[in-house]
Amino acid sequence: MLGEMAARWDALVWDFNGTIVDDVDLALRSINGMLVRRGLAAVSRPLYRSVFGFPLLDYYGRLGIDIGRETPEGLSEEFHAAYLPGLSHCRLQKGVRSILNLAAQLRIAQYVLSALEEGLLREALGRLGIAGSFAGIYGLHHRLGDSKLDRGREMVTRHRLCGARTLLVGDMDHDAEVAAALGMSVALVARGHQDGERLRAVTARVFEDAAALRREIGGRP
């Protein structure tokens, strides 16, 4: 079984927020604080997962924030002021460590591609004790949380990744978009920042949790 999988994938590319780390509730508390400060109603977890996405300004607008009177930099600074102190308390998504270990056994190279600022990303991976699992760690050069596609292209070029033999693991429709643009396959886990209904609208390869994804990775191609 291990040989079969090793022949299928050369690399796994991991998203971070919501995929590796279980930070959905932290993000929800952070955005609700922003809404309340603007006299807007806080949102529930299901509503948050049904509206969150990129571009972030569109997402803020869907929540009722008047983006015509705000700046991306100001919104980002306010969000991170609430979010970052809590990130150190967030744990790995259940089952992720098992997949990291499985991929290592199969000699599959692993990478992180995230919309989080790279310094923060590296720090978070270090706190979680898994930074050494990755052959490359790619975050953004700023905190605006926009598309990570350009960094993905840099990753592919630097590490000479073959898209047909690379699986991108994420929790959002944007991950499917990035995978398609990079010529990779995608697997989305419905425990992160978007619900399963939204994920199934972009790919049939949706898993309810990391345990189900591990069975897919460890099974026959």
C-alpha positions in Angstrom: 0.0 0.0 0.0 2.8 2.4 0.8 4.5 1.8 -2.5 1.3 2.4 -4.4 0.9 5.8 -2.8 4.6 6.8 -3.2 4.2 6.1 -6.9 1.2 8.4 -7.1 2.3 11.6 -5.3 5.7 13.1 -5.1 4.5 16.1 -3.0 1.8 17.3 -0.7 1.2 21.1 -0.5 -0.6 22.1 2.7 -2.7 25.2 3.3 -2.2 26.4 6.9 -5.2 28.3 8.4 -8.1 25.9 8.9 -6.2 23.0 7.3 -3.2 22.4 9.5 -4.3 24.6 12.4 -7.7 24.6 14.0 -8.2 28.4 14.1 -11.8 28.8 12.9 -13.2 29.8 16.3 -10.4 32.3 16.9 -11.0 33.9 13.5 -14.7 34.0 14.3 -14.2 35.8 17.6 -11.8 38.2 16.0 -14.2 39.2 13.2 -17.1 39.4 15.6 -15.2 41.9 17.7 -14.7 44.0 14.5 -18.4 43.8 13.7 -19.6 44.8 17.2 -17.3 47.8 17.2 -19.0 49.0 14.1 -22.5 48.5 15.5 -23.1 45.4 13.4 -24.5 42.0 14.6 -22.1 39.3 15.4 -22.3 36.2 13.2 -22.7 32.5 14.0 -20.1 29.9 13.1 -22.2 28.4 10.3 -22.8 31.9 8.8 -19.1 32.7 9.0 -18.2 29.5 7.2 -20.8 30.2 4.5 -19.5 33.7 3.7 -15.7 33.7 4.3 -13.5 33.8 1.3 -11.2 35.8 -1.0 -10.9 38.6 -1.9 -11.1 39.6 1.8 -12.7 43.0 1.0 -15.6 41.2 -0.6 -15.9 39.0 2.5 -15.9 42.1 4.8 -18.6 43.6 2.6 -20.8 40.5 2.8 -20.6 40.9 6.6 -22.0 44.5 6.4 -18.7 46.4 6.8 -18.7 49.5 4.7 -15.6 48.8 2.6 -15.9 52.1 0.9 -14.9 53.8 4.2 -12.2 51.3 5.2 -8.8 50.4 3.9 -7.4 46.9 3.5 -4.4 47.8 5.7 -6.6 49.1 8.5 -8.9 46.1 8.4 -5.9 43.8 8.4 -4.3 45.5 11.3 -7.4 45.4 13.4 -8.1 41.8 12.6 -4.5 40.7 13.4 -4.5 42.7 16.7 -7.3 40.4 17.9 -6.2 37.2 16.1 -2.5 36.9 16.6 -2.5 36.7 20.5 -4.8 33.7 20.3 -3.0 31.8 17.5 -0.4 30.4 19.9 -3.2 28.6 21.7 -4.6 26.9 18.6 -3.9 23.3 18.1 -3.4 21.1 15.0 -6.5 20.0 13.3 -7.3 16.4 14.5 -5.6 13.8 12.4 -3.1 16.2 10.7 -0.1 14.9 12.5 -0.9 11.3 11.4 -0.9 12.4 7.7 2.3 14.3 8.1 3.9 11.1 9.6 2.4 8.9 6.8 3.7 11.2 4.1 7.2 11.1 5.7 7.0 7.3 5.7 6.1 7.3 2.0 9.0 9.8 1.3 6.5 12.3 -0.1 7.9 15.9 0.1 5.7 18.3 2.0 5.3 22.0 1.7 3.1 24.8 3.2 1.5 27.5 1.0 -0.4 30.0 3.0 -1.9 33.5 2.8 -0.5 34.2 6.3 2.5 36.4 6.5 5.6 34.2 6.2 7.3 35.2 9.4 4.1 34.6 11.4 3.6 31.3 9.5 7.1 30.0 10.4 6.7 31.0 14.0 3.3 29.2 14.2 4.7 26.0 12.6 7.6 26.1 15.0 5.3 26.4 18.0 3.2 23.5 16.8 6.4 21.4 16.5 6.0 20.5 12.9 8.2 23.0 11.0 10.7 20.2 10.3 8.1 18.3 8.4 8.3 20.6 5.4 10.8 21.0 2.6 9.5 24.5 1.9 7.4 27.0 3.8 5.7 29.8 1.7 3.7 32.6 3.1 3.0 36.1 1.9 5.3 39.1 2.3 2.6 41.2 4.0 -0.5 40.8 6.2 -3.2 41.6 3.7 -4.2 38.0 3.3 -4.7 38.1 -0.5 -4.1 35.4 -3.1 -1.2 33.0 -2.5 -0.9 32.1 -6.2 2.2 34.0 -6.9 4.0 32.4 -4.0 2.7 29.1 -5.2 4.4 29.7 -8.6 7.6 30.5 -6.9 7.4 27.3 -4.9 6.7 25.2 -8.0 9.7 26.7 -9.8 12.1 26.5 -7.0 11.4 22.9 -6.0 10.6 21.8 -9.6 7.3 20.3 -8.6 5.3 18.3 -11.1 1.7 19.4 -10.9 0.4 16.0 -12.0 2.2 14.4 -9.1 1.4 17.0 -6.4 -1.7 17.1 -4.2 -2.7 20.4 -2.6 -4.6 20.0 0.7 -6.8 22.9 1.8 -10.1 24.0 3.3 -11.3 26.7 0.9 -12.5 27.2 -2.7 -9.4 29.4 -3.1 -7.2 26.4 -2.5 -9.0 24.6 -5.4 -8.4 27.7 -7.6 -4.7 27.8 -6.7 -4.3 24.1 -7.3 -6.0 24.4 -10.8 -3.8 27.3 -11.7 -0.7 25.4 -10.7 -1.8 22.2 -12.4 -2.1 20.3 -9.2 -4.8 17.9 -7.8 -6.7 19.2 -4.8 -8.2 17.6 -1.6 -10.4 19.9 0.6 -11.2 19.1 4.2 -14.5 20.4 5.4 -13.5 21.3 9.0 -12.0 24.7 8.2 -13.1 28.2 7.2 -15.7 27.1 4.6 -18.4 24.5 4.8 -18.7 21.4 2.8 -21.5 22.7 0.6 -19.2 25.4 -0.7 -16.3 23.1 -1.2 -18.3 20.5 -3.1 -19.3 23.3 -5.5 -15.7 23.4 -6.7 -14.5 19.8 -6.4 -15.8 16.3 -5.7 -12.7 15.6 -3.7 -14.0 16.8 -0.3 -13.3 15.0 3.0 -15.2 15.5 6.2 -12.1 15.3 8.3 -8.4 14.6 8.3 -9.0 10.9 9.2 -11.0 10.5 5.9 -8.2 12.2 4.0 -5.6 9.9 5.5 -7.5 6.9 4.3 -7.5 8.4 0.8 -3.8 9.1 0.9 -2.9 5.7 2.4 -5.2 3.7 0.1 -4.8 2.6 -3.4 -4.5 5.2 -6.2 
